[in-house]
């Protein structure tokens, strides 16, 4: 189940990747160029997702720490 913060970029990114690969094969006839472009795009997307998840983990940990501090008082 996707989280509420998912932006839904995976499906359009997959379509864009397919278009880039097809273009690089059929028009430019440079498969390596298409693969590099697609891999770089997916790497940036996955890095963004990782940073978002790490931010959510940090926020949850801050809430837990605040609860423990409040419970000790």
FILUM-573184 format. One record per residue (C-alpha): x, z, y; residue in three letters; residue number from 1. Coordinates in Angstrom, 2 decimals, padded with zeros to 5 digits. Each point is the difference from the previous one (the first is absolute). Layout:
N
R      c1      c3      c2   r   k
R       X       Z       Y ALA NUM
...
***
This chain:
73
R      c1      c3      c2   r   k
R  000.00  000.00  000.00 UNK   1
R  001.57 -001.02  003.32 UNK   2
R  000.44  002.62  002.64 UNK   3
R -001.95 -000.20  003.26 UNK   4
R  003.17 -000.89  001.92 UNK   5
R  000.65 -003.17 -002.01 UNK   6
R -000.21 -002.92  002.34 UNK   7
R -000.91 -002.60 -002.60 UNK   8
R  003.02 -002.18  000.68 UNK   9
R  000.94 -000.61 -003.62 UNK  10
R -002.54 -002.75 -000.72 UNK  11
R  000.68 -002.04  003.16 UNK  12
R  003.73  000.50 -000.54 UNK  13
R -000.32 -001.32 -003.55 UNK  14
R -001.85 -003.08  001.25 UNK  15
R  002.61 -000.55  002.70 UNK  16
R  002.74  000.36 -002.60 UNK  17
R -001.61 -002.63 -002.19 UNK  18
R -000.34 -002.38  002.96 UNK  19
R  003.64  000.51  000.97 UNK  20
R  001.21 -000.60 -003.56 UNK  21
R -002.15 -003.13 -000.33 UNK  22
R  001.21 -001.29  003.35 UNK  23
R  003.61  000.63 -000.91 UNK  24
R -000.46 -001.82 -003.31 UNK  25
R -002.12 -002.95  001.08 UNK  26
R  001.01 -000.73  003.59 UNK  27
R  003.41  001.48  000.72 UNK  28
R  001.23 -000.21 -003.62 UNK  29
R  002.02  003.16  000.55 UNK  30
R -001.24  002.59 -002.51 UNK  31
R  002.66  002.55  000.91 UNK  32
R -001.10  000.00  003.64 UNK  33
R -003.59  000.74 -001.03 UNK  34
R  001.04  002.74 -002.41 UNK  35
R  002.18  001.68  002.62 UNK  36
R -002.84 -000.09  002.54 UNK  37
R -002.51  001.43 -002.47 UNK  38
R  002.32  002.74 -001.27 UNK  39
R  000.91  001.02  003.55 UNK  40
R -003.66  000.16  000.99 UNK  41
R -000.96  002.11 -003.02 UNK  42
R  003.01  002.27  000.53 UNK  43
R -001.08  000.71  003.58 UNK  44
R -003.59  000.62 -001.14 UNK  45
R  001.08  002.40 -002.76 UNK  46
R  002.37  001.80  002.37 UNK  47
R -002.90  000.46  002.40 UNK  48
R -002.19  001.38 -002.81 UNK  49
R  002.79  002.39 -001.02 UNK  50
R  000.33  001.31  003.54 UNK  51
R -003.76  000.51  000.28 UNK  52
R -000.06  001.92 -003.29 UNK  53
R  002.95  002.15  001.05 UNK  54
R -001.80  000.81  003.24 UNK  55
R -003.07  001.08 -001.93 UNK  56
R  002.12  002.21 -002.25 UNK  57
R  001.67  001.59  003.03 UNK  58
R -003.39  000.67  001.61 UNK  59
R -001.31  001.61 -003.18 UNK  60
R  003.10  002.18 -000.29 UNK  61
R -000.40  001.12  003.61 UNK  62
R -003.60  001.01 -000.74 UNK  63
R  001.11  001.98 -003.05 UNK  64
R  002.67  001.81  002.00 UNK  65
R -002.50  000.83  002.75 UNK  66
R -002.42  001.40 -002.61 UNK  67
R  002.69  002.21 -001.51 UNK  68
R  001.07  001.29  003.40 UNK  69
R -003.62  000.78  000.89 UNK  70
R -000.53  001.75 -003.35 UNK  71
R  003.02  002.25  000.54 UNK  72
R -001.35  001.28  003.32 UNK  73
***
